Amino acid sequence: MFSQDLISSIPHSPGVYLMLDSKSAVLYVGKAKDLVKRLSSYSRFNGGSHSKTSIMLAQVDRVDTIITRTEKEALILEASLIKKHAPKYNIILRDDKNYPLIKVTVQEKWPRVTMARRRQKDGARYFGPYSSSSAMWATLRLISKLFPLRRCKGGKLQTRKRPCLNYQMGQCLAPCSGHADQKSYMDNVARIIMILEGKNKDLLATLERQMKQYSAAFDFERAAKKRDQISALSRTLEKQVVSAGHIWDQDVFGFVREDAAVAIAVLIIRGGLISGSRSYFLADPFGDDQAIVSQVLNQFYFHGDNIPKEIILPFEVADMELLAERFTELRQAKTSIIIPQRGDRTHLLGMAQTNAAQLFEEKEKKAQSWKSLSTSLIKKLKLDTVPEYIECLDISNLSGKEAVGSLVCFYQGGPAKERYRHYKIRTVEGPDDYAMMAEVLHRRFSRAMEEDNFPHLFMVDGGKGQLGMALRIARELGIEHRLDWLGIAKEKESEGEKLYKPGRKNPILLAPHDPVLLHLMRIRDESHRFGITFHRKLRNKSTLASELDDIPGIGPARKKQLLKTMGSLKKIKHASLEELGTVPGVGKELAEEIFQFFRQ
C-alpha cells in the first residue's frame, strides 16, 4: 500500500492522492504540498488500532496520485474530486444545493423576478441563497407588491391585445399590451435590485425625494403611491436586526466539538444584516479541527457563489492563506479570512458559537425523543429489535401507466433521504399492484442480500393482501426472519388506521393520536409524496414526448430550446410560423414542419 517503491516513484511535488479499497471505491481524497512527505507520514503512522486513521488505512488497497503544478491547483482538484466521489472519510456538506435563490433576469428586455435553485451562466443576477424559504417568499411578495414586473414565463415577451389578470390586480405593468414604458419598468428593476442588495435605506431616501418632487408638482396620485411604498418598506426594515456597525458582507463560522462529534454553524451577514444561517453536524469527521474547517470552507465556497468580503473563523486553519487567495480569485475582489481577538467581530463569533452548541442540544432532544418512541414501537408492535431503519414501499400508477415504486427510509425517527429510491416498473403491463409490488420487492431485497443492507422494519402500504405478497417474496428469498414486517391500511368509514402483522389474525388498532401510529402514518405519507412526485414527472415527460417527439427533425436539444423560448407546449402549438422561425436552432423548413404538424 505505502511501500517504498510507491513513495520512491512519486516526485516531491504538490498534488492530490486518492485512497481506494479492494473494490476501487474511493475512501479518502487529500492534497499535499509535497506528496512524498504526506504519504510517508501515513506509512509511519502508529496510532491506536481504534483510531479513525488506523481503521481507514486498514481498508486501503492502493493509492492513486495526481501531480499538479501548484498547491492551489491541488486545492481546487481536491474539492472537485470530493464532490465527484463523495468519499467515506471526507467531509461532505450534503445540503449545499437545497437553498433557494432569487433570480432577476436582467439580460432580458423586460426582466422578471423568479425563484431559482441553481445559478447559471445566463447573464441574470442571483441573490441568496436563502436558508429560510419562507423568508425568500416573503421577499418576493414584498417586491411584487411594491415594484411589480411581468410574471409570464419565457425570456421573450409575447404580445397580447389585452393584459392578463395580474395587471387588473396591480401586480404587473403589462408591457405585453403596451401599458408600460421601458424607463418606468427598468426603474422598478433597479429598485428591486437595491432591495435584494440590502440597500433599503438608500432606496428609502430615493423614494422620499421622489415623493416630495411629485407633491411639489401637485401630482398627488404618484406622491401617494411613493408614500405607500415608503410605508411598506419601512415596516420591513423594522423587522430586520442590525448585526454589525457596517454594511459589508460577512460569513461567521462557529465551531464546537464534543468528543468525536463536531457542530458547525454559519451566520450569513449581508449589508450588515443577518440574512440567514446554516448548520452542519458531523458525527465523526476525519482529521484535526484545523483540517476539518479547511475542508468545510473549500466545499462551502466550491462554486464561487456568494463569497463575502470577510470570513470570520474561531481559530486558524490549514491552508488559510491559500484559501483566501482562492476565494479572492472566485469573487474577483479581495476576501479576508479573519480570526478576531476583540471588538464587534468577537460578538458575532460568539453568536455563531452559541448556534453551533445549540446543535448538540437539538441532537440530545432528538435522541431522547427517539428513545421513547422506539420503546413504544417495540412494545406496541411486538417487534424483535429496535427499528432504527424503517422502510416503506408504495406503488403509484394511473391505470397501470407510468407505474413507479417509491421506497422511503427513516432512521431513528427522521427521514434518511440518501436511502430513498424510485423503481420504474419494468415487467408488469396493466394495473396489477400486486405484481408491481412483487417486482420492486425482488429488486430491493436481492440487492440487500448482495450488500447486507436490510432495514429493521419493512412496511407496505396496504392490508393483509399487500403484506401477504411481501411475505411471499421474503420466503422465496429466504429473508422472512431477517427483519420485521408490517402493513398499514388507510382509514375506511371512521374505522381508524389498521396495522397488520404476520401471524396475527386481527389488526393492531391504536388510538388516533398515539405517537407510534402518527410516526408510521408520517412514513407512509412520505412514501406517497415521494412516489406521486416522480409519477407526475414521468407522466408529464411522456405527454411531451408523445407530441414533440413525433415531429421529424426534433430531438432533445431542439425540444428543450423550443420549450425554453416559447414557454410551454400550448404556446408552441398556437405559435405563428414567424414566431417558430425565431427559435434558435429552428430554421424555416423545420418551423414549417412544426406549424403544419399542430394544424393537421
Secondary structure, 3 states (H helix, E strand, C coil): CCCHHHHHCCCCCCEEEEEECCCCCEEEEEEECCHHHHHHHHHCCCCCCCCHHHHHHHHCCEEEEEECCCHHHHHHHHHHHHHHHCCCCCCCCCCCCCCCEEEECCCCCCCCEEEECCCCCCCCEEECCCCCHHHHHHHHHHHHHHCCCCCCCCCCCCCCCCCCHHHHCCCCCCHHHCCCCHHHHHHHHHHHHHHHCCCHHHHHHHHHHHHHHHHHCCCHHHHHHHHHHHHHHHHHHHHCCECCCCCCCEEEEEEEEECCEEEEEEEEEECCEEEEEEEEEECCCCCCHHHHHHHHHHHHCCCCCCCCCEEECCCCCCCHHHHHHHHHHHHCCCCEEECCCCCHHHHHHHHHHHHHHHHHHHHHHHHHHHHHHHHHHHHHHCCCCCCCEEEEEEEEEECCEEEEEEEEEEECCEECHHHCEEEECCCCCCCCHHHHHHHHHHHHHHHHHHHCCCCCEEEEECCHHHHHHHHHHHHHHCCCCCCEEEEEECCCCCCCCEEECCCCCCCECCCCCCHHHHHHHHHHHHHHHHHHHHHHHHHHHHHHHHHHCCCCCCCHHHHHHHHHHHCCHHHHHCCCHHHHHCCCCCCHHHHHHHHHHCCC
